[in-house]
Amino acid sequence: MLVETKARIGVFSIALGAYLPQFPSLVPEFEGQYKEFKKMIPDTVEIIDGGLVTTKEMSQAAGDKFRAADVDLVIMQLLTYATSYNMLPAVRDLNVPVVLVNVQKKKAPDYANTDTATWLGELYACGAVGEMVADLERAGKRHAVITGVVEGGDPEVEKEIKDWCCAAQVRRRFRDTNLAQIGRPYPGMMDLYIDETNLYHRMNLYTKQFDWEKMWAIADNIDDETAIRAKAQDILDTFDIEGGGTIEKVWDMAKYVVAFEQWVKDEQIAFVASHYDGFAQGKAGVLDSMLIPAFSMLIKQGVACAVEGDIKVSMAMGILKTISGTGQLSEMYSIDFNEDICIIGHSGSGDADISDKKPTMKIVPIFHGKTGGGYLTQFYPYTGPITYLGITQDKDGHFKFVVAEGINEEGPIFTFGDTNMRMRFTCGAREFCNRWSEAGPTHHMAAAVGRHIDTILKVAKIFDVPVDIITR
């Protein structure tokens, strides 16, 4: 990604201090188990190590470390029975979920040869999990439980931990980067309008405002011909251009992409929502004509670029890109009642990673509903499972996620230059349209290859927002 972020995960384990002098063999046993447990945390995140906690004072020390690091998530290993004071001081002052990992070392007891120390150290499917959840509830903390086994490996535990770390990466990305709003939303699309102060308070995402006058001049000082040539080749490698593409044909576009990349790095931007409604003449017309493929090149590198000034869908695109590697702008296009499928897509910038063949670029005289004309891009999403994420708000400004999973099927699609998918949903096209619309999202949503609702639910728990699941 052009702007890298790395989630910070608070990790610690707990055990009852009273057991340790009674059964000295438990000390090396628990130290070994905790060391191995930390290896289950993917190296894509930064571990803030709270250690093996057996007293309230040690828990407080772990909490001090977690607060100082501004952790995005806490993962706690339950080694054996422990009282909840081993946990609560470490998380009391944090506003992030606590994931309780209850992994037993052995698959099953050797009943005849198990003594108390072996039971407590290797076979305690932790009876304290309920105690921890009860006290987290009373403290108003969000929580989740993962139960599994160490012996023989447990792919489900590893997947759940990895998914939680992916979800935590979304929080870190929102906190450490910025959203660029260029221009203003499309006039009259009131579903897109947003209070940027409320966005910062509720989602920790800061909005930087940019005028188009600044963007027209962004490439004025780009004169590194080697960098421009390399980017022009990158554009040719990414798109099939109608009428043939050459370095010279995309030179100006490549120059702007190089400039945009530097701008993104300088301003720490991971999200862009833009709309141009000027006269599209002179430099303004040149830039406006090539914005769609230029922003597509940014999306390819992890910067969520949304059209029509839709901040909320840029957030949705960024979430999906972060957790799945793909994030495509979409909206309801049409319904094929004969086939019982929804046609879902959008004109404008898109994600090359969602396309199972080389995307196409073509020039059109008119951007429908918008100023000017220029390059359109069409992407060809993989057939198979697709996840959709919309973000909306209620009357009090609280955010809500709207999600659905369906199947993109083979078959005819529109060919006028816009990305579109033939989506079959388990509830049927008519009912999907009803349910999705009743959830009240903006008229845009983001799409990703694969099934990702379970991970989105974890993202929602981290941000403490509700989720409407339409179909899966």
Summary of the structure (lengths in Angstrom):
residues: 472
radius of gyration: 25.3
end to end distance: 29.5
largest distance: 86.2
contacts: 1640
relative contact order: 0.11
helix: 38%
strand: 25%
